[in-house]
Amino acid sequence: MSDSRQTVCPVRARVRVVLPDDDTCWRAAQAEDPRFDGWIFVGVTSTGIYCRPSCPARTPKRENVRFFSTAAAAQAAGLRACRRCRPDASPGSPEWDRRGDAVGRAMRLIADGVVDREGVGGVAARLGYTERHLHRLLAGVVGVGPLGLARAQRAQTARILLQTTLMGIAEVALAAGFGSVRQFNATIREVFAMSPTELRSRVRREPDIGAADAGGSEAEAGVALRLPYRSPLDGPGLLDYLARRAVPGVECVRDGVYARSLRLPHGNATVQLRPADGHIGARFAVDDPRDLATAVQRCRALLDLDSDPVAVTDTLGADPALGPLRRGAPGMRVPGTVDGPELAIRAVLGQQVSLAAAATAGGRLVAGHGEPLRHPLDGVSHAFPGPERLAALDPGSLPMPRSRARALTALAARLAAGELTLDGGADRDEARRRLLDVPGVGPWTADYVAMRALRDPDAFLPTDLGIRHALQRRGLDGRLAAAERLSSAWRPYRAYAVIHLWADLAASAAPAPAVLAA
């Protein structure tokens, strides 16, 4: 790549295709523009490698360049990952959160490890398609099918573990999701043109991420990793948001570190997350190493690390109402969740009460019905109770108003029975309808769950009292219909507008409305 620094417009917020046009991609590669990392993968047919757009290597000839929307598609074309820029470790594309269609849902499920746990048939069944149709759908949009996407993800996880931990080769293969060491060896050789042992030996020459991020030995504190993101990122804002809503026993924020428990497919885990320059320092301790990749992906979703802050600023920054807020905090993210059912239960707990009261109610629920952790942390001792456990409770036994207790157990029952799905693969419109069918769950709760659990960047909460008060503070009409009209200019990033307005209200002297509790 050359040292030129041309001005390149970022991928625009309203582009509905996975890749921008070839000319835009080429200008991004010429300018070594890091804003396109994860959006675009630059394949060089003359060398057989693929890179990030920001790779500092010499710019190849235009006729030798192809562009891909995923690392998996580049690998399927016979290219190997560049050893210099490591494109497989780029932040994820924000396209998959923005898309609510079948392709976006499939990409989120594959990232969560569903192919490794349930096979391609599991992903297809969740979407209501045949395996053949799912393959055709993904290949037509991203250039590779579900197996290729899952394979690329396993290879990336394996590389990180080989170069940043002391885990044995067989343990790395298991943690990365490979079915056998033989399959693991073959994939690593094909993707990186090195054996696992050779890849690990490069760690002395190419230090990446290691135990220094969180302190202590690996045996004592688990696996230390770095989670990349697109700058800027408002780390203090994220920690403040999570700290205000922290449930005792499940999560806490201390000394710039957010820690919490995780309920994962094969067991529980704990994670410690510390915002740093260009990455989040993370330390995971998992009961079962097969859950490591899933834990990483869910923490990325929790902190909205695949967001494109430049595109959000393009949309909100020019707006008379939101512009000053966005320009003042261009790295603000929409906090997600590591567990959709947990988020929905907590949203019901927080209806019409203060933040402190919601946290107290959550702490009591955890103390009475949560699962003690095998590897607790200071302040994190339990996993949040799953819907199966909560669905079996007598509403009258819960220390809360009877109507809210009934809503909580009814919601848990539908989640436990599979009648309601709140993960990355859920149909957002269908999930909202099913949420509203639960007695005691209204539009505010459904929209809040869509924003955080379903990762809809365009979710909006027009019934929220905090939104009304924040708009009124800025001299605008905060009534429901007026807020809806005003928000049309903020599409497709209305969820970011919600977070900005809530933060503005919290920073003021005005008391926070009770409905902000969740």
Helices and strands as residue ranges (DSSP letters): H 22-31, G 34-36, E 41-44, E 49-51, G 62-64, E 65-68, H 71-76, E 80-81, G 87-89, H 95-98, H 102-111, H 114-127, H 131-142, H 146-164, H 169-176, H 181-192, H 196-201, G 202-204, G 211-213, H 218-221, E 223-228, H 235-244, E 251-254, E 257-264, E 267-276, E 279-286, G 289-291, H 292-302, H 309-316, H 323-328, H 340-349, H 355-369, E 371-377, E 380-383, H 387-391, G 395-397, H 402-416, H 428-436, H 443-452, H 465-473, H 480-487, G 488-490, H 494-507, G 514-517
